[in-house]
Amino acid sequence: MTALLAALAVGAGLAVLCVAVLMRARERVAEIAAILDLPYGEQDVAAAEKSASLLPFIEPGIQMTNRALERLNLIEKIRSELARARIALRPGEYVLLTFGAAFFGGLIAWLISAQIVVAVMIAMIIVWASWRLIVVGRVSRRRKAFEAQMPEALSLIASSLEAGHTFQHSIQMMVEEAAPPLNEEFGRVLAETALGDPLLDALDRMSQRLQIPDVAWVVQAIRIHQTVGGKLAELLMTLAEFMRAREEIRREVQVLTAEGRLSAYVLGGLPVFEFMLIKTFNPNYEKPMFHGGGLVALFIAGISVLFGMAMIKKLARIEV
């Protein structure tokens, strides 16, 4: 009974922390947006960024985490992925939040199961899920949504060009009509051009940020068009039709390979679930596996599961 009450208390505290993080992240987005609209200098922006920290009293821990990530050459990768996912957290804030959630999740698992192995596995799953499912998953979802919206956006820009509007004004009209994430990315392009950057350079940075081949082709086609001339509206229409055809093929491939991709996750998660279940209800049954050759067998089994999942996903992955 005491363990259950402690687990509930820890869970309630974790829920309150998550709510506070989400609220603070939204406040940071609004504050940064306000900074971009005001004539601040570099010192003012730095001061506002510091004041917009997730929680002021853990600022030293955030700075220490950032320095550790710099030594490991991970800070730029994490910052880039957080920016692509549009998560309003700094790398240090994200890492501290992730490991805090993993600690509390492992603590709850230990209080419920009284098994340190189960607690460690739960903590590792939380760390993996926070990156793979939340950050990378959100980037992937935004990328797929952008790819689906791109043909209609090009058609709208081409129609505006045929009506006599300039290319930049056509993009602005498309941004006003489109939905996220397309209007967010092209809105950022317009903001960069308003600050004095050339339009093609801003589009090229968007292509590098999104890492979508279709966008790279569009930017390259526009760059070539500016060199050799011609009708840009017809070029964009042709690209839009090409992207629609590729999107149809891509969706058909996703449907045909869904069973194989699902099999990889089911077959990979089933041994872990059974191991944790047996460890919880009958701890003595698995004791021989934590001594001598049992540890070697566990290691080989884990590598085999990961290798099998990777092979199944590779067989089910078809590039279009």
C-alpha positions in Angstrom: 0.0 0.0 0.0 2.8 2.4 0.9 4.6 1.6 -2.4 1.4 2.3 -4.3 0.8 5.7 -2.6 4.5 6.6 -3.3 4.1 5.7 -6.9 0.9 7.8 -7.2 2.6 10.7 -5.6 5.6 10.5 -7.9 3.3 10.2 -10.9 1.3 13.2 -9.8 4.6 15.2 -9.4 5.7 14.1 -12.9 2.4 15.1 -14.4 2.6 18.6 -12.8 6.2 18.9 -14.1 5.1 18.0 -17.7 2.2 20.5 -17.6 4.6 23.2 -16.4 7.1 22.4 -19.2 4.4 22.6 -21.8 3.1 25.9 -20.5 6.6 27.4 -20.3 7.4 26.2 -23.8 4.4 28.0 -25.2 5.4 31.1 -23.3 8.9 30.9 -24.8 7.4 30.7 -28.3 5.4 33.9 -27.7 8.3 35.7 -26.2 10.7 34.8 -29.0 8.0 35.9 -31.6 7.7 39.2 -29.7 11.5 39.6 -29.9 11.5 39.2 -33.7 8.9 42.0 -34.0 10.8 44.5 -31.8 14.0 46.4 -32.7 16.1 44.6 -30.1 19.9 44.5 -30.2 22.0 41.4 -29.7 22.4 42.0 -25.9 18.6 42.4 -25.5 17.9 39.2 -27.4 20.5 37.3 -25.2 18.9 38.7 -22.1 15.4 37.8 -23.2 16.6 34.3 -24.1 18.0 33.9 -20.7 14.9 35.2 -19.0 12.8 32.9 -21.1 14.6 29.8 -19.7 12.4 26.8 -18.8 12.9 27.3 -15.0 15.3 30.0 -13.8 16.5 28.0 -10.8 17.9 25.2 -12.9 19.7 27.5 -15.3 23.2 26.4 -14.0 22.3 22.8 -14.7 21.1 23.7 -18.2 24.4 25.5 -18.9 26.4 22.6 -17.5 24.4 20.1 -19.7 25.0 22.3 -22.8 28.8 22.3 -22.1 28.8 18.5 -21.8 26.9 18.2 -25.0 29.4 20.5 -26.7 32.2 18.2 -25.6 30.4 15.2 -27.0 29.7 17.1 -30.3 25.9 16.5 -29.8 24.6 20.0 -29.1 24.3 21.0 -32.8 22.5 17.8 -33.8 20.0 18.1 -30.9 19.5 21.8 -31.5 18.9 21.2 -35.2 16.4 18.4 -34.6 14.5 20.4 -32.0 14.3 23.3 -34.5 13.1 21.0 -37.2 10.4 19.6 -34.8 9.6 23.2 -33.7 10.0 22.2 -30.0 10.7 25.4 -28.1 13.4 23.9 -25.8 17.2 24.4 -25.7 19.3 21.2 -25.9 20.2 21.4 -22.2 16.5 21.8 -21.3 15.5 18.9 -23.4 18.2 16.6 -22.0 17.5 17.5 -18.4 13.7 17.0 -18.9 14.3 13.7 -20.7 16.5 12.3 -18.0 14.2 13.7 -15.3 11.3 11.8 -16.8 13.4 8.7 -17.2 14.4 8.9 -13.5 10.8 9.3 -12.3 9.6 6.6 -14.6 12.3 4.2 -13.4 11.5 5.1 -9.8 7.8 4.3 -10.3 8.6 1.0 -12.0 11.0 0.1 -9.1 8.3 0.9 -6.5 5.7 -1.2 -8.3 7.9 -4.2 -9.3 10.7 -4.0 -6.7 13.1 -5.0 -9.5 16.0 -2.7 -10.4 16.4 -4.4 -13.8 12.8 -3.5 -14.7 13.4 0.1 -13.5 16.5 0.5 -15.6 14.7 -0.9 -18.7 11.8 1.5 -18.2 14.2 4.4 -17.9 16.0 3.4 -21.1 12.7 3.1 -22.9 11.6 6.6 -21.8 14.9 8.0 -23.0 14.6 6.3 -26.3 10.9 7.2 -26.8 11.5 10.8 -25.9 13.9 11.1 -28.8 12.7 8.6 -31.4 8.9 9.0 -30.9 8.6 12.7 -29.9 11.4 14.5 -31.6 12.3 12.4 -34.6 8.6 11.3 -34.9 7.4 14.9 -35.0 10.1 15.8 -37.6 8.9 12.8 -39.7 5.2 13.8 -39.4 6.0 17.4 -40.3 8.0 16.2 -43.3 5.3 14.0 -44.6 2.7 16.7 -44.2 4.9 19.2 -46.0 5.4 16.7 -48.9 1.7 16.2 -49.1 1.0 20.0 -49.2 3.8 20.9 -51.6 2.1 20.1 -55.0 -0.9 22.3 -54.2 1.4 25.1 -53.0 3.3 25.0 -56.2 0.1 25.1 -58.2 -1.1 28.1 -56.2 2.2 29.9 -56.8 2.1 29.1 -60.5 -1.5 30.5 -60.8 -0.5 33.7 -59.0 2.5 34.1 -61.4 0.2 33.6 -64.4 -2.1 36.3 -63.0 0.9 38.7 -63.1 2.1 38.7 -59.5 5.8 38.6 -58.6 7.3 35.4 -57.3 7.8 36.7 -53.7 4.2 38.1 -53.6 2.9 34.7 -54.9 4.7 33.0 -52.0 3.1 35.4 -49.6 -0.4 34.7 -51.0 0.3 31.0 -50.7 1.3 31.4 -47.1 -1.9 33.2 -46.3 -3.9 30.3 -47.7 -1.9 27.3 -46.7 -2.0 25.4 -43.4 0.9 24.3 -41.1 3.6 23.1 -41.6 3.9 24.6 -45.1 2.9 28.1 -44.1 5.3 28.1 -41.2 8.3 27.2 -43.3 7.5 29.6 -46.1 6.6 32.2 -43.6 10.1 31.9 -42.2 11.4 32.3 -45.8 9.5 35.5 -46.1 10.7 36.7 -42.7 14.3 36.1 -43.8 13.8 38.0 -47.1 12.3 40.9 -45.1 15.5 41.1 -43.2 17.5 41.5 -46.4 18.4 37.9 -47.5 18.0 37.0 -51.2 14.9 34.8 -51.8 16.8 31.9 -53.3 19.2 31.8 -50.4 16.3 31.7 -47.9 14.7 28.9 -50.0 17.9 27.0 -50.0 18.2 27.2 -46.2 14.6 25.9 -46.0 15.6 23.0 -48.2 18.6 22.2 -46.0 16.5 22.5 -42.9 13.7 20.2 -44.1 16.0 17.7 -46.0 13.2 16.8 -48.5 14.4 15.9 -52.0 11.3 17.5 -53.6 12.1 20.9 -52.1 15.7 20.6 -53.1 14.6 19.9 -56.7 12.2 22.9 -56.7 14.9 25.3 -55.4 17.4 24.0 -58.0 14.9 24.3 -60.8 14.1 27.9 -59.8 17.9 28.7 -59.6 18.4 27.2 -63.1 15.3 29.1 -64.4 16.8 32.4 -63.2 19.9 31.6 -65.3 18.4 30.4 -68.5 15.0 32.1 -68.4 11.6 30.8 -69.5 8.1 30.6 -67.9 8.4 29.9 -64.2 4.7 29.1 -63.9 4.9 26.2 -66.4 7.9 24.9 -64.6 6.2 24.9 -61.2 3.1 23.2 -62.7 5.3 20.4 -64.1 7.0 19.9 -60.8 3.6 19.9 -59.0 2.3 17.1 -61.3 5.5 15.1 -60.8 5.2 15.4 -57.0 1.6 14.3 -57.1 2.5 11.2 -59.0 5.4 10.4 -56.6 3.1 11.0 -53.6 0.5 8.5 -55.0 3.2 5.9 -55.4 4.6 6.6 -52.0 1.3 6.1 -50.3 0.7 2.8 -52.2 4.1 1.6 -51.0 3.3 2.6 -47.4 0.1 0.5 -47.5 1.8 -2.5 -49.1 4.7 -2.5 -46.5 2.6 -1.7 -43.4 2.4 -5.3 -42.3 6.2 -5.8 -42.5 6.9 -2.6 -40.5 4.4 -3.5 -37.9 5.9 -7.0 -37.6 9.3 -5.5 -36.8 7.9 -3.6 -33.8 5.7 -6.5 -32.5 8.5 -9.1 -32.8 11.0 -6.7 -31.3 8.8 -5.6 -28.3 7.4 -9.0 -27.5 10.6 -10.5 -25.9 11.1 -7.3 -23.8 7.5 -7.3 -22.6 7.7 -11.0 -21.7 11.0 -10.6 -19.9 9.6 -7.7 -17.8 6.4 -9.6 -17.1 8.1 -12.7 -15.8 10.6 -10.6 -13.8 7.7 -8.9 -12.1 5.6 -11.9 -11.2 8.3 -14.5 -10.7 11.6 -12.8 -10.0 13.4 -16.1 -9.0 12.7 -17.7 -12.4 15.2 -15.5 -14.2 17.9 -15.3 -11.5 20.2 -17.7 -13.4 20.3 -15.3 -16.4 22.0 -12.6 -14.3 25.1 -14.6 -13.5 27.9 -15.9 -15.7 26.8 -17.3 -19.0 23.3 -15.9 -18.5 24.5 -12.4 -19.0 26.2 -13.4 -22.2 23.0 -15.1 -23.4 21.0 -11.9 -22.5 23.5 -9.7 -24.5 23.4 -12.0 -27.5 19.6 -12.2 -27.4 19.3 -8.4 -27.2 21.7 -8.0 -30.2 19.7 -10.6 -32.1 16.4 -8.8 -31.5 17.8 -5.4 -32.6 19.5 -7.0 -35.7 16.2 -8.8 -36.6 14.2 -5.5 -36.3 16.7 -3.7 -38.4 16.6 -6.3 -41.1 12.8 -6.5 -41.2 12.5 -2.6 -41.4 15.2 -2.5 -44.1 13.3 -5.1 -46.2 10.1 -3.1 -45.8 11.7 0.2 -46.7 11.3 1.1 -50.3 12.5 4.5 -51.5 10.3 6.3 -54.0 
